[in-house]
Amino acid sequence: MKQIFISLLIALCFTCCSTQKQVSAPLKGRLEIKGACAHYVIKILSGKAGGLKAEKTWTNPSDGKIYTNVFTVQNYCSFPADIKEGEEFYFEWLTEPPAQNCMRCMIFVPTPETQNAIKVQPHH
């Protein structure tokens, strides 16, 4: 009995300690800006995640357009390239962003300072 308890405890530790901890129920967002070189700006449409941060208002210095409740995608390597500007999708917030191991050019694209790592849910 003691061995079963220890085995379950070890399995629980491995389950809880993954490198991409998801801490939210799905949130609904919309891709507001799909800039060059994987610069993505997301607007939160609905849902709540405790530590997820967003800028209440952000003005794009390139065109003066004002956005509300937005953030920049921190884990740009894993953001699906097939999502188009204006498209809505569901995502989860990750407390620990995965390593970024993709190439990214150095073109400057204005984005909000606030960044979050997210995991986009598969399309239904």
N, C-alpha and C positions, 0 to 999 in steps of 0.2 A: 504494500500500500504506500509506503514511504517513497519507493522508487517511482511509482506512478505520479505522485504529487510533485516530486522533483522534476520529472520529465515534463509535466504540464507547465510548471513554473519556468523552465528553460524555454519551452516553445513559446510561451507568452512573452518572454523577454525578447526573443528574436522577432516576433510579430510586431511588438511595440517599437522596436528600435530600427526601423527601416530608414533609409537615407532620404526618402521623400515623404515626410509625415503629412498626411492630409488631415486637416483639422476643421473642415467645414462641410456642411451639407452643400449640395450644388447651388451655386449662385448663377444668376443670369446676367450676361454681359453683352456688349456690342463692341465690335472693333471700330473705333472712331477714326484712327489714323493707321495706315499701313505704309510706313515710310521706307525709304531706301535702306538697305543694309540691316534689315530685321529690326527696325524701330517700330514698336507696336504700342498704341495707346488704347486702353480699354475703359469703357464706361460701365459702371455697375448699375444694372437696371433693377435687380431685386435680389433679396437674400441677405443674410448677415453672417459674417465670420468674425469672431472675437478680435483677432490681431490684424486682420486685413486692413490696410490703410489706403485712403484715396484722398485726392485733393478736392475740396469742396468746389472750388472754381480754379480754372487754369486758362490763361490766355495764350494761344499759340502766337508767338512773335512773328511768324512768317506771314500770317494772313489776318491777325487780329481776332480770329474766331474764339469765342469763349466756350469752354467745356465745363461740365459739372460732374462731380463724383467720378473722377478718372484717375488712372495710374498707368505707369509704364510696365510692360512685361519684362521681368528680370531674367527669366530663363528663356531667352529668345531662340535658342537652338532647338528647343522642343515645341515651340509654338507652331501649330499646323499652318503651312504655307498656303493651303487651299482656302482658308477663310478670307473673305473679301471685306473691304471697307463697308460698313453699314450692316454687316451680317451679325445676327444674334446667335449666341451659343451658351451652353452651360459649362461651368468650370468649378474646380475646387481649389482652395488656397493651400499652398504647401508651406510648412513652417521652415523647411530646410531646402533651399534651391539646389537642384542637381548641378553638377559641374558642367560648365559650358565648354564644349570641345568641338565647336564648329568655327569655320572662318567667318569673320565679320569685317566688312570694309570700314574705313574710317570717315565716311561722309557724315557730316554733322546734320542731324535732324532734330529739331526741337521737340522735346517730350517732357512731361511732368517729372519733377525730381522724385516723387514717391514711386517706389518700385515694389512689385510683388511677384513671387514665383507662383505660377498656377499650372493646373493640369486640366486641359480641355477635355470634356466628356465626348465620347463618340456621338456622331450624328444619329438621330433616330430615324 
